[in-house]
Amino acid sequence: MNKQISGVCPPKIDFYIFWPALIVIVGLLVPICLSPDAAGKVAGDLISVITNKLGWAYQLGAFSLFIFMFWLALGRYGKIRLGRLEDKPEYSKFSWIAMMFCAGMGSSIMNWSFVEPLYFMQGPAMGIEPGSNQAAEWAGMYSMFHWGLIPYAIYLLPALPIAYIVYVRRCSLFRISEACVGILGDKAYGPVGKVIDVLVILSILGGTATTLGLSVPVLSALFSEAFGLVDSFGLQLVVLVIWTAIFSWSVYKGLSEGIKILSQINTMLALVLLVFVLVTGPTLFILDSASNSLGLLMGNFFHMSLWTDPVNKGGYPQAWTTFYWAWWLAYAPMVGLFVARISKGRTIRELILYGITWGSLGSWVFFAVWGNYAINLEITESLSLSSILSESGIPATIVATVNSLPFASVFILAFIVLFFVFTATTMDSAAFVLASISSKDMSGDEEPACWNRIIWAMILGGSAIAMMLMGGLKAVQSATIVLALPMLPLMALLVFSLMRMLKEDFGSSLEQAHHVMHETKGITQIVQDIPVVGQLEYVKETAFDPDVAQSSV
């Protein structure tokens, strides 16, 4: 709901966060724009140090988060509702799931669903022979691994402590630092908290600018193909300006009128295009390969989650899995804050299981259909996509793949629209979250000032230009992993903060079905409705602050 309460001004900007973040951003972007080659080299040097020395930390940390999230969802704390007794979900499940998925994946999945399996066929994991049939099978499966289960566990973790402290404890600040109060205490409101929020802003900018930096050249190539334009850096800037205008409009309109509508349009159009490729393409091969990929994933999930290739040192897990986990970590604060904002009234179990299940299935469908379509073109030699990828890069490969479809001229127009809307939903979510972090005293039901959101939309566009100037997949990957590094300890801090808050507020009282927070006069009560013959009400007085957590069913 974009409308502010009548007579109430929108939250003001917090300049203790905004100005330090802006100074650091400008300090990074100016050198990149002035000397992109040198910036790319520095990022490349940093990445080789990080992946060689800390690749294991990304692998182990991401896997641990996945295990923790399922333990939390299936355990006793999964019953807790993120809100009070009177709080109901703001959005239907379809809108809620669509907004979660579109905020998390955006146009990146349209980039990678066609080309990532081709990369994995050329340079496969586990010492598999490049270009072999086994490489083709593992290529489809590894894409599913990188885009499902663990990524959504990473994404959704920050949403839990944020939603808990805003909707349950009724704290006013919609920030990652606020969610760390369980461990940091009052320090979360001082300089330490400000540093955390600035680092979160940088991480979000790194992740979203990476998306735009990879997506704009692809869309420019699609425009060139569809309308007979000359593909150039100038055309890419025009595309970026149009894109920025779209998601600036969306963040201006707010959640209900902008982001929700775009997400619903996005989801429906994506389903139409997926069904079209499934029906007109090699349907049986797509279905067979998707089933095979799921089997390979289930059989090798734990090995791949922790595989670092310490003996052969082929570099695959460092170049790909570490990059992806870092990318998801960079996005995690943004997606977490956004998901927390739209999840009032949901239970912890509902948020985790719905988010991981439907998010993973959504990603897998893209790779099952579009990824296997590209693999089929390659292995049947209908189109040498690997050669195009090696010689001309990602944009040319996507254009060639789309042109191989029936009714290509119509499909490419629909693909362009989906590309635009997909990225707009991610970018407007990012601008919304960045504006929320830099706002003062913004409650869970409020939205940041429109001008604040638009400023961040402009900054995102400028950051994307810097990524485009750095050029190349390797440079963009390097920037993402470097900026995401502080998110590893921050995720651990969020885990311990959430657990401490849950134990302080509920202790061992969660033995029965559904639990909701409910405030009474003077004391805090834990009320349980136990589903036996008749009703049994159990009330327990607790020692913590009556303005903090209360529970009821």
VEXDREN-2710 file (C-alpha; in Angstrom, 1 decimal):
% VEXDREN-2710
k/r/px/py/pz
1/MET/0.0/0.0/0.0
2/ASN/1.7/3.1/-1.2
3/LYS/-0.6/5.6/0.4
4/GLN/0.6/7.0/3.7
5/ILE/-1.7/7.4/6.6
6/SER/-3.7/10.6/6.3
7/GLY/-1.9/13.5/8.0
8/VAL/1.3/11.5/8.6
9/CYS/4.4/12.4/6.7
10/PRO/6.4/9.6/5.0
11/PRO/9.5/8.5/6.9
12/LYS/12.4/11.0/6.7
13/ILE/15.8/10.0/5.4
14/ASP/18.5/8.9/7.9
15/PHE/21.5/10.9/6.8
16/TYR/23.9/9.0/9.1
17/ILE/23.3/6.0/6.7
18/PHE/22.6/7.8/3.5
19/TRP/25.6/10.1/3.2
20/PRO/28.3/7.5/4.3
21/ALA/26.8/5.0/1.8
22/LEU/26.6/7.6/-1.0
23/ILE/30.2/8.7/-0.3
24/VAL/31.5/5.1/-0.5
25/ILE/29.4/4.4/-3.6
26/VAL/30.8/7.5/-5.4
27/GLY/34.3/6.6/-4.3
28/LEU/33.9/3.2/-6.0
29/LEU/32.0/4.2/-9.1
30/VAL/34.2/7.2/-10.1
31/PRO/37.5/5.2/-10.4
32/ILE/35.6/2.4/-12.2
33/CYS/34.2/4.8/-14.8
34/LEU/37.5/6.6/-15.2
35/SER/39.6/3.5/-15.5
36/PRO/37.4/0.4/-16.0
37/ASP/40.3/-1.8/-17.2
38/ALA/42.3/-1.2/-14.1
39/ALA/39.2/-1.6/-11.9
40/GLY/38.5/-4.9/-13.5
41/LYS/42.1/-6.1/-12.9
42/VAL/41.9/-5.1/-9.2
43/ALA/38.6/-7.0/-8.8
44/GLY/40.1/-10.0/-10.6
45/ASP/43.1/-10.0/-8.2
46/LEU/40.8/-9.8/-5.2
47/ILE/38.6/-12.6/-6.4
48/SER/41.4/-15.0/-6.9
49/VAL/42.5/-14.4/-3.2
50/ILE/39.0/-14.8/-1.9
51/THR/38.0/-17.9/-3.8
52/ASN/41.3/-19.6/-3.2
53/LYS/41.4/-18.9/0.5
54/LEU/37.7/-18.6/1.4
55/GLY/35.8/-20.7/-1.2
56/TRP/35.3/-23.3/1.5
57/ALA/33.7/-20.7/3.7
58/TYR/31.1/-19.8/1.1
59/GLN/30.4/-23.5/0.5
60/LEU/30.1/-24.5/4.1
61/GLY/28.3/-21.4/5.2
62/ALA/25.6/-21.7/2.4
63/PHE/25.0/-25.4/3.2
64/SER/24.8/-24.7/6.9
65/LEU/22.1/-22.0/6.3
66/PHE/20.1/-24.5/4.2
67/ILE/20.2/-27.1/7.0
68/PHE/19.3/-24.4/9.6
69/MET/16.3/-23.2/7.7
70/PHE/14.7/-26.6/7.4
71/TRP/15.4/-27.3/11.0
72/LEU/13.7/-24.1/11.9
73/ALA/10.7/-24.7/9.6
74/LEU/10.1/-28.2/10.8
75/GLY/10.8/-27.6/14.5
76/ARG/8.7/-26.0/17.2
77/TYR/9.5/-22.4/16.3
78/GLY/8.0/-22.9/12.8
79/LYS/4.6/-22.4/14.4
80/ILE/5.2/-18.8/15.3
81/ARG/3.2/-16.3/13.3
82/LEU/5.1/-13.2/12.1
83/GLY/2.6/-10.8/13.6
84/ARG/0.0/-10.4/16.3
85/LEU/-3.4/-12.1/16.7
86/GLU/-5.1/-9.4/14.6
87/ASP/-2.5/-9.4/11.8
88/LYS/-3.6/-11.1/8.6
89/PRO/-1.6/-11.5/5.3
90/GLU/-1.8/-8.5/3.1
91/TYR/-1.4/-10.4/-0.2
92/SER/-2.9/-13.5/-1.7
93/LYS/-0.6/-16.5/-1.8
94/PHE/-0.3/-16.2/-5.6
95/SER/0.8/-12.5/-5.4
96/TRP/3.0/-13.2/-2.4
97/ILE/4.8/-16.1/-4.1
98/ALA/5.1/-14.1/-7.4
99/MET/6.6/-11.1/-5.6
100/MET/9.1/-13.3/-3.7
101/PHE/10.2/-15.0/-6.9
102/CYS/10.5/-11.9/-9.1
103/ALA/12.3/-10.0/-6.4
104/GLY/14.9/-12.8/-6.1
105/MET/15.6/-13.8/-9.7
106/GLY/14.7/-11.1/-12.1
107/SER/16.1/-11.2/-15.6
108/SER/19.2/-13.0/-14.5
109/ILE/17.4/-16.3/-14.9
110/MET/16.5/-15.3/-18.5
111/ASN/20.2/-14.7/-19.1
112/TRP/21.4/-17.9/-17.7
113/SER/18.7/-20.4/-18.4
114/PHE/19.8/-20.6/-22.1
115/VAL/23.6/-20.2/-21.7
116/GLU/24.6/-21.6/-18.3
117/PRO/24.2/-25.3/-19.4
118/LEU/26.4/-24.5/-22.4
119/TYR/29.2/-23.2/-20.2
120/PHE/28.9/-26.4/-18.1
121/MET/29.1/-28.6/-21.2
122/GLN/32.3/-26.9/-22.2
123/GLY/33.9/-26.9/-18.8
124/PRO/32.0/-29.5/-16.7
125/ALA/32.4/-30.3/-13.0
126/MET/33.7/-33.5/-11.3
127/GLY/36.4/-34.1/-14.0
128/ILE/33.8/-35.1/-16.6
129/GLU/35.0/-35.0/-20.3
130/PRO/34.0/-31.7/-21.9
131/GLY/31.3/-32.0/-24.6
132/SER/30.4/-35.6/-23.7
133/ASN/26.9/-36.9/-23.2
134/GLN/27.6/-37.1/-19.5
135/ALA/28.6/-33.4/-19.5
136/ALA/25.3/-32.6/-21.2
137/GLU/23.3/-34.4/-18.5
138/TRP/25.3/-32.8/-15.6
139/ALA/25.0/-29.4/-17.2
140/GLY/21.2/-29.4/-16.9
141/MET/21.4/-30.6/-13.4
142/TYR/24.1/-28.3/-12.1
143/SER/22.1/-25.3/-13.2
144/MET/19.2/-26.5/-11.1
145/PHE/21.6/-26.9/-8.2
146/HIS/22.8/-23.3/-8.5
147/TRP/19.3/-21.8/-8.8
148/GLY/17.3/-23.8/-6.3
149/LEU/17.1/-24.9/-2.6
150/ILE/20.3/-23.3/-1.2
151/PRO/19.8/-20.0/-2.9
152/TYR/16.3/-19.6/-1.5
153/ALA/17.5/-20.6/2.0
154/ILE/20.1/-17.8/1.7
155/TYR/17.5/-15.4/0.5
156/LEU/14.9/-16.0/3.1
157/LEU/17.1/-16.1/6.2
158/PRO/17.3/-12.3/6.7
159/ALA/13.5/-12.1/6.3
160/LEU/12.9/-14.0/9.5
161/PRO/14.6/-11.8/12.1
162/ILE/13.5/-8.7/10.3
163/ALA/9.8/-9.7/10.1
164/TYR/10.0/-11.0/13.7
165/ILE/11.4/-7.8/15.2
166/VAL/9.1/-5.6/13.2
167/TYR/5.8/-7.5/13.3
168/VAL/6.2/-9.4/16.6
169/ARG/8.3/-7.2/18.8
170/ARG/6.9/-4.0/17.1
171/CYS/10.2/-2.3/16.7
172/SER/10.1/0.6/14.3
173/LEU/13.3/0.4/12.1
174/PHE/13.0/-1.7/9.0
175/ARG/16.7/-2.5/8.7
176/ILE/19.2/-5.4/8.9
177/SER/20.9/-3.8/11.9
178/GLU/17.6/-3.8/13.8
179/ALA/17.4/-7.6/13.2
180/CYS/20.8/-8.0/14.9
181/VAL/19.6/-6.5/18.2
182/GLY/19.2/-10.0/19.7
183/ILE/23.0/-10.2/19.8
184/LEU/24.2/-6.6/19.6
185/GLY/21.7/-5.1/22.0
186/ASP/21.9/-1.3/22.1
187/LYS/24.9/-1.3/19.8
188/ALA/22.6/-2.1/16.9
189/TYR/21.3/1.5/17.2
190/GLY/24.8/3.1/17.3
191/PRO/27.8/3.3/15.0
192/VAL/28.0/-0.5/14.7
193/GLY/24.5/-0.7/13.4
194/LYS/25.2/2.1/10.9
195/VAL/28.2/0.3/9.6
196/ILE/26.1/-2.9/9.1
197/ASP/23.5/-0.9/7.2
198/VAL/26.1/0.8/5.0
199/LEU/27.7/-2.6/4.2
200/VAL/24.2/-4.0/3.4
201/ILE/23.6/-1.1/1.0
202/LEU/26.9/-1.8/-0.8
203/SER/26.1/-5.5/-1.0
204/ILE/22.7/-4.9/-2.5
205/LEU/24.2/-2.5/-5.0
206/GLY/26.8/-5.1/-6.0
207/GLY/24.2/-7.8/-6.6
208/THR/21.7/-5.6/-8.4
209/ALA/24.3/-3.8/-10.5
210/THR/25.7/-7.2/-11.5
211/THR/22.2/-8.2/-12.7
212/LEU/21.8/-5.0/-14.7
213/GLY/25.4/-5.1/-16.0
214/LEU/24.8/-8.6/-17.4
215/SER/21.3/-7.9/-18.6
216/VAL/21.5/-4.6/-20.4
217/PRO/23.9/-6.0/-23.2
218/VAL/21.5/-8.9/-23.7
219/LEU/18.5/-6.7/-24.1
220/SER/20.4/-4.3/-26.3
221/ALA/21.2/-7.3/-28.6
222/LEU/17.6/-8.3/-28.6
223/PHE/16.5/-4.8/-29.5
224/SER/19.1/-4.7/-32.3
225/GLU/17.7/-8.0/-33.7
226/ALA/14.0/-7.1/-33.4
227/PHE/14.1/-3.6/-34.7
228/GLY/17.2/-3.6/-37.0
229/LEU/19.2/-1.2/-34.8
230/VAL/23.0/-1.2/-34.6
231/ASP/24.1/-2.7/-31.3
232/SER/26.4/-0.3/-29.5
233/PHE/27.2/1.1/-26.1
234/GLY/24.9/4.0/-26.9
235/LEU/22.0/1.6/-27.5
236/GLN/22.8/-0.1/-24.2
237/LEU/22.6/3.3/-22.4
238/VAL/19.2/4.0/-24.0
239/VAL/18.0/0.6/-22.9
240/LEU/19.3/1.3/-19.4
241/VAL/17.5/4.7/-19.3
242/ILE/14.2/3.1/-20.3
243/TRP/14.7/0.4/-17.8
244/THR/15.4/2.9/-15.0
245/ALA/12.3/4.9/-15.9
246/ILE/10.2/1.7/-15.7
247/PHE/11.3/0.6/-12.3
248/SER/11.4/4.3/-11.1
249/TRP/7.7/4.4/-11.9
250/SER/7.1/1.1/-10.1
251/VAL/8.9/2.2/-6.9
252/TYR/7.0/5.5/-7.1
253/LYS/3.7/3.7/-7.2
254/GLY/4.7/1.5/-4.3
255/LEU/4.1/-2.2/-3.4
256/SER/0.4/-2.6/-4.2
257/GLU/0.1/-0.5/-7.3
258/GLY/3.6/-1.0/-8.8
259/ILE/5.6/-4.0/-7.7
260/LYS/2.7/-6.4/-7.1
261/ILE/1.2/-5.6/-10.6
262/LEU/4.5/-6.0/-12.4
263/SER/5.1/-9.3/-10.5
264/GLN/1.8/-10.7/-11.6
265/ILE/2.2/-9.7/-15.2
266/ASN/5.7/-11.1/-15.1
267/THR/4.7/-14.5/-13.8
268/MET/1.8/-15.0/-16.3
269/LEU/3.9/-13.9/-19.3
270/ALA/6.8/-16.2/-18.2
271/LEU/4.4/-19.2/-18.0
272/VAL/3.1/-18.4/-21.5
273/LEU/6.6/-18.3/-23.0
274/LEU/7.7/-21.4/-21.1
275/VAL/4.7/-23.4/-22.3
276/PHE/5.3/-22.2/-25.9
277/VAL/8.9/-23.5/-25.9
278/LEU/7.9/-26.7/-24.2
279/VAL/5.1/-27.4/-26.8
280/THR/6.9/-26.2/-30.0
281/GLY/10.4/-27.5/-29.0
282/PRO/11.7/-31.1/-28.3
283/THR/9.0/-31.8/-25.7
284/LEU/10.0/-35.4/-24.9
285/PHE/13.7/-34.5/-24.6
286/ILE/12.9/-31.6/-22.3
287/LEU/10.7/-33.7/-20.0
288/ASP/13.2/-36.7/-20.0
289/SER/16.1/-34.4/-19.3
290/ALA/14.2/-32.5/-16.5
291/SER/13.4/-35.8/-14.8
292/ASN/17.0/-37.0/-15.2
293/SER/18.3/-33.7/-13.8
294/LEU/16.1/-34.0/-10.7
295/GLY/17.4/-37.5/-10.1
296/LEU/21.0/-36.5/-10.5
297/LEU/20.4/-33.5/-8.1
298/MET/18.9/-35.7/-5.4
299/GLY/21.7/-38.2/-5.7
300/ASN/24.6/-35.7/-5.6
301/PHE/23.2/-32.7/-3.6
302/PHE/25.3/-33.1/-0.5
303/HIS/28.5/-33.8/-2.4
304/MET/28.0/-30.7/-4.7
305/SER/27.1/-28.5/-1.7
306/LEU/30.5/-29.1/-0.1
307/TRP/32.7/-30.0/-3.1
308/THR/35.8/-27.7/-3.3
309/ASP/38.0/-29.9/-5.6
310/PRO/41.0/-29.7/-3.3
311/VAL/43.2/-32.2/-5.1
312/ASN/42.6/-31.7/-8.8
313/LYS/42.1/-27.9/-8.4
314/GLY/40.2/-27.6/-11.6
315/GLY/38.6/-24.4/-10.4
316/TYR/35.0/-25.2/-11.2
317/PRO/33.5/-24.8/-7.7
318/GLN/35.4/-21.6/-7.1
319/ALA/34.4/-20.1/-10.5
320/TRP/30.8/-21.1/-10.4
321/THR/29.4/-22.3/-7.1
322/THR/31.3/-19.8/-5.0
323/PHE/30.2/-17.0/-7.4
324/TYR/26.6/-18.0/-7.2
325/TRP/26.6/-18.4/-3.4
326/ALA/28.2/-14.9/-3.2
327/TRP/25.7/-13.5/-5.6
328/TRP/22.8/-14.8/-3.6
329/LEU/24.5/-13.5/-0.4
330/ALA/24.8/-10.1/-2.0
331/TYR/21.1/-10.1/-2.8
332/ALA/20.0/-11.7/0.5
333/PRO/19.6/-8.5/2.5
334/MET/17.5/-6.9/-0.3
335/VAL/15.3/-10.0/-0.8
336/GLY/15.1/-10.6/3.0
337/LEU/13.9/-7.0/3.7
338/PHE/11.5/-7.1/0.8
339/VAL/10.1/-10.6/1.7
340/ALA/9.8/-9.5/5.4
341/ARG/7.8/-6.5/4.3
342/ILE/5.2/-8.6/2.4
343/SER/5.0/-11.5/4.8
344/LYS/3.2/-10.0/7.8
345/GLY/0.7/-12.6/9.2
346/ARG/2.6/-15.6/7.7
347/THR/4.1/-18.3/10.0
348/ILE/7.9/-19.0/10.0
349/ARG/7.2/-22.4/8.6
350/GLU/5.0/-21.0/5.9
351/LEU/7.6/-18.5/4.8
352/ILE/10.4/-21.0/4.7
353/LEU/8.6/-23.9/3.1
354/TYR/6.6/-21.9/0.6
355/GLY/9.6/-19.7/-0.3
356/ILE/12.1/-22.5/-0.8
357/THR/9.7/-24.9/-2.5
358/TRP/8.0/-22.5/-5.0
359/GLY/11.1/-20.4/-5.6
360/SER/13.1/-23.5/-6.4
361/LEU/10.4/-25.0/-8.6
362/GLY/10.0/-21.7/-10.5
363/SER/13.8/-21.5/-11.2
364/TRP/13.9/-25.2/-12.2
365/VAL/11.1/-24.8/-14.7
366/PHE/13.2/-22.2/-16.6
367/PHE/16.2/-24.4/-16.8
368/ALA/14.2/-27.5/-17.5
369/VAL/12.5/-25.9/-20.5
370/TRP/14.9/-23.2/-21.9
371/GLY/18.1/-24.8/-20.7
372/ASN/17.3/-28.2/-22.1
373/TYR/16.1/-26.6/-25.4
374/ALA/19.6/-25.1/-25.7
375/ILE/21.3/-28.4/-24.8
376/ASN/19.2/-30.2/-27.5
377/LEU/20.2/-27.7/-30.2
378/GLU/23.9/-28.3/-29.2
379/ILE/23.9/-32.1/-29.0
380/THR/21.8/-32.5/-32.2
381/GLU/24.1/-30.1/-34.0
382/SER/21.1/-28.1/-35.1
383/LEU/22.9/-25.0/-34.0
384/SER/26.4/-24.7/-32.6
385/LEU/25.6/-22.6/-29.6
386/SER/28.9/-23.4/-27.9
387/SER/30.8/-21.8/-30.8
388/ILE/28.7/-18.7/-30.7
389/LEU/29.1/-18.4/-27.0
390/SER/32.9/-18.7/-27.2
391/GLU/33.2/-16.3/-30.1
392/SER/30.5/-13.8/-29.6
393/GLY/29.4/-14.0/-25.9
394/ILE/26.2/-14.3/-24.0
395/PRO/24.0/-11.8/-25.9
396/ALA/24.6/-13.3/-29.3
397/THR/24.0/-16.8/-28.0
398/ILE/20.6/-15.8/-26.5
399/VAL/19.6/-14.1/-29.8
400/ALA/20.6/-17.1/-31.8
401/THR/18.7/-19.5/-29.5
402/VAL/15.5/-17.3/-29.7
403/ASN/15.8/-17.0/-33.5
404/SER/15.8/-20.9/-33.7
405/LEU/12.2/-21.0/-32.3
406/PRO/9.1/-21.1/-34.4
407/PHE/7.5/-17.6/-34.8
408/ALA/10.8/-16.1/-33.7
409/SER/9.9/-12.6/-34.6
410/VAL/6.8/-12.7/-32.3
411/PHE/8.6/-14.6/-29.5
412/ILE/11.5/-12.2/-29.4
413/LEU/9.1/-9.2/-28.8
414/ALA/7.4/-11.1/-26.0
415/PHE/10.8/-12.1/-24.7
416/ILE/11.9/-8.4/-24.6
417/VAL/8.8/-7.4/-22.7
418/LEU/9.4/-10.2/-20.2
419/PHE/13.0/-9.2/-19.9
420/PHE/12.1/-5.6/-19.2
421/VAL/9.4/-6.5/-16.6
422/PHE/11.5/-9.2/-14.9
423/THR/14.4/-6.9/-14.3
424/ALA/12.1/-4.0/-13.3
425/THR/10.5/-6.1/-10.5
426/THR/14.0/-6.9/-9.1
427/MET/15.3/-3.4/-9.4
428/ASP/12.2/-1.7/-7.9
429/SER/12.4/-4.2/-5.0
430/ALA/16.0/-3.2/-4.6
431/ALA/15.3/0.6/-4.7
432/PHE/12.4/0.1/-2.3
433/VAL/14.6/-1.8/0.2
434/LEU/17.5/0.7/-0.2
435/ALA/15.2/3.6/0.5
436/SER/13.8/1.7/3.5
437/ILE/17.2/1.1/5.0
438/SER/18.1/4.8/4.7
439/SER/14.8/6.0/6.2
440/LYS/14.2/7.0/9.8
441/ASP/11.7/5.3/12.1
442/MET/9.9/3.5/9.3
443/SER/7.4/0.9/10.6
444/GLY/6.5/-2.3/8.8
445/ASP/3.3/-0.8/7.5
446/GLU/4.9/2.3/6.0
447/GLU/6.7/2.9/2.8
448/PRO/9.7/5.2/2.3
449/ALA/9.3/8.6/0.7
450/CYS/8.8/8.5/-3.1
451/TRP/11.8/10.8/-3.8
452/ASN/14.0/8.6/-1.6
453/ARG/13.0/5.6/-3.7
454/ILE/13.6/7.4/-7.0
455/ILE/17.1/8.5/-5.9
456/TRP/18.1/4.9/-5.2
457/ALA/16.6/3.9/-8.6
458/MET/18.9/6.4/-10.2
459/ILE/21.9/5.2/-8.2
460/LEU/21.2/1.6/-9.3
461/GLY/21.2/2.8/-12.9
462/GLY/24.6/4.5/-12.4
463/SER/26.1/1.5/-10.8
464/ALA/25.0/-0.7/-13.7
465/ILE/26.8/1.7/-16.1
466/ALA/30.0/1.1/-14.0
467/MET/29.6/-2.7/-14.3
468/MET/29.1/-2.4/-18.0
469/LEU/32.2/-0.4/-18.4
470/MET/34.2/-3.0/-16.5
471/GLY/33.0/-5.4/-19.1
472/GLY/33.1/-9.2/-19.2
473/LEU/31.6/-12.0/-17.1
474/LYS/34.8/-12.4/-15.1
475/ALA/35.0/-8.8/-14.0
476/VAL/31.3/-8.7/-12.9
477/GLN/31.7/-12.0/-11.0
478/SER/34.7/-10.6/-9.2
479/ALA/32.9/-7.5/-8.1
480/THR/30.0/-9.5/-6.8
481/ILE/32.1/-11.9/-4.7
482/VAL/34.1/-9.1/-3.2
483/LEU/31.1/-7.0/-2.2
484/ALA/29.3/-10.0/-0.8
485/LEU/32.1/-11.1/1.5
486/PRO/30.9/-9.1/4.6
487/MET/27.5/-10.9/4.3
488/LEU/29.0/-14.2/5.5
489/PRO/29.5/-13.1/9.1
490/LEU/26.4/-11.0/8.9
491/MET/24.2/-14.1/8.1
492/ALA/25.7/-15.9/11.1
493/LEU/24.9/-12.8/13.3
494/LEU/21.3/-12.9/12.0
495/VAL/21.0/-16.6/12.9
496/PHE/22.1/-16.2/16.5
497/SER/20.1/-13.0/16.9
498/LEU/16.9/-14.7/15.7
499/MET/17.4/-17.7/18.0
500/ARG/18.1/-15.6/21.0
501/MET/15.0/-13.5/20.4
502/LEU/12.9/-16.7/20.0
503/LYS/14.2/-18.2/23.2
504/GLU/13.8/-15.0/25.2
505/ASP/10.2/-14.5/24.0
506/PHE/8.9/-18.1/23.9
507/GLY/11.4/-20.2/25.8
508/SER/10.0/-23.8/26.0
509/SER/6.4/-22.8/25.7
510/LEU/6.0/-23.9/22.1
511/GLU/4.7/-27.4/22.6
512/GLN/1.3/-27.0/21.0
513/ALA/-0.1/-26.0/17.6
514/HIS/-0.1/-22.4/16.3
515/HIS/1.3/-19.5/18.2
516/VAL/0.6/-15.8/17.7
517/MET/1.7/-12.8/19.6
518/HIS/-1.0/-11.0/21.6
519/GLU/-0.6/-8.0/23.9
520/THR/-2.5/-7.6/27.2
521/LYS/-2.5/-4.9/29.8
522/GLY/0.5/-4.8/32.1
523/ILE/1.7/-8.3/31.5
524/THR/2.8/-10.5/28.7
525/GLN/0.9/-13.7/28.2
526/ILE/1.5/-16.9/26.3
527/VAL/-1.9/-18.3/25.3
528/GLN/-2.3/-21.7/23.6
529/ASP/-5.5/-23.2/22.2
530/ILE/-4.9/-27.0/22.3
531/PRO/-7.0/-29.0/19.8
532/VAL/-8.5/-31.6/22.2
533/VAL/-12.1/-32.3/23.3
534/GLY/-13.2/-28.9/24.5
535/GLN/-10.6/-26.1/24.8
536/LEU/-7.8/-25.8/27.2
537/GLU/-6.3/-22.4/27.7
538/TYR/-2.9/-22.1/29.3
539/VAL/-1.6/-18.7/30.4
540/LYS/1.9/-18.0/31.6
541/GLU/3.2/-14.7/32.9
542/THR/6.7/-13.9/31.7
543/ALA/9.4/-11.6/32.9
544/PHE/10.4/-9.7/29.8
545/ASP/9.1/-6.3/28.7
546/PRO/5.3/-6.2/28.1
547/ASP/5.8/-4.0/25.1
548/VAL/7.9/-6.7/23.4
549/ALA/6.7/-10.2/22.6
550/GLN/3.4/-11.8/23.5
551/SER/1.8/-15.0/22.2
552/SER/-1.6/-16.5/21.6
553/VAL/-3.4/-18.9/19.3
END
